[in-house]
Each structure stands twice: as C-alpha cells, then as structure tokens.
Amino acid sequence: MDKILVKVCTGTTCFVMGGSNLQELHDIIPKKYGDKVEVQASNCLGLCSINWESSKAPYVKVDDDIVKEATVEKVLEAIDKKLAK
C-alpha cells in the first residue's frame, strides 16, 4: 500500500473556521500511523473559492478524498477507512 498523504489547509478561511485545531494532526498522525501516513500543511487547497457561500471549511484532503468541516476525529476516521481497504 502506498503512503497516505494528508493535506491540511492552512489558508485564512480554513484557519479561522477551526483549522487551527487541526494542527494537532502533525503530532497525532506520526505517533498513531508511523510511516504509513504523511501529513503536510497546504497554504490553500482552493476549495472555498469554488462556492464561497456554501463553504464547508476547514478542509483536509486524505489522498484524493475531501474532508469537509474537518475535525481531528473526522480526519482520523478518513485515514482509518483508507487503511482498512
């Protein structure tokens, strides 16, 4: 299995809408998953600009899957689902 890539949006909207709490993932993911999962910060994933009025920020991408209104718990669930495949 290839390494799972988790991209945490750190753009202004995502950060203000709760993305600041997602910084915990940089500590949690290596401890929980070792080298199976890589976590990166992304300046902006560009997802808010698609439809600003119905934005579901903060966003995180787990490989190609988008986690809307992301929380630490939702991101870990998405990773667990990927690893279970």
N, C-alpha and C positions, 0 to 999 in steps of 0.2 A: 504494500500500500504506500502511495506517495504521501509525503508530509502534507498535513492540512495547513493552509495559510489563513490566518485570521487577520483582517484589516479593520482596525478601529478608527472611525472617522474622528478627527480632532478639529474639524472645521468649526467656525464660530457657532453656527446654529446647533450642531450636534453637541458641542461642548456645553452650551448654555442650557440645552434641553435635557441634560442629565448625563451627557457623555463623560463628564469629569469623573463620575463614579466608575466608569469603565476602565480607568487607569489601573485598577486593581488586577485586571486580567494579565498585565505584564508580570505580576508576581505569582498569580494563581496558576496560569497555564503551564509554565515550565515545571512547577512542582507537581502538578496533577498528571500531566501527559508526557513529560520528558521531551525527547526529541521527535515525537510523533506530530507535534503541533508547533507552528511558528506564529508568533503574534507580532504585528507591526502597527505603528501609528501611521495614519494617512492624513495629509493636510486637508483633503476634502475628497469624498467619494462622488460628489456631484449629484447625489440623489435628491437633495432638497430642491434643486433647481428644476427638476422635472415637473413638479406640481407643488409649488410653494404653499398654497392654501391648504392642501391636504397632506402636508409633510408629516411623516411618522418618525421624526428624529428622536433620539440619536440612532444612527445606522452603524451596523457592523456587517462585514462580508465574511462568511465562512466558506472558503473557496469561492464558488460562484453563487452561493445562496445568500440572500439578503435577510438580515435580522432587523426588523423594524421595531421602533420603540424599545431598543435593546437595553437589556439589563444584564448584569453578570450572570444571573441564573439562566436567562434565555440563550445567551451565547454558549454557556457550558452545555445546555441541552442540545443545541445545534451541533456542537462538536461531538458529543456522545452519540448522536444519531449517525453522523458521518463515520465514526469509528466502528459502529455496530454493523455496517454494511459489509 
